[in-house]
Amino acid sequence: MKKLFAGALLVVMCVGGLGCTNMSRTQQGVASGAALGALGGAGVAAIAGGSAGWGALAGAGVGALAGGIVGNSQEHRNRYNW
């Protein structure tokens, strides 16, 4: 089951990465943060013996928040610094 989940998550990330070309830096940060957070959360939960699904969900939320903050910061820095 874990191999199926990891494979499906990898496919979703690869296909989802194709649609990021017309996004702002904030949107790209949210998307990439959520994807990386989901992978990290699932990995930590699987190693710790918990549910990989819940770990991925929690990691995606935290990663999206962090990615949005970083992406927004980069967007503002590039906009106001020539």
Secondary structure, DSSP 8 states (H G I E B T S, - for coil): -HHHHHHHHHHHHHHHHGGGTT--HHHHHHHHHHHHHHHHHHHHHHHHTS-HHHHHHHHHHHHHHHHHHHHHHHHHHHHH--
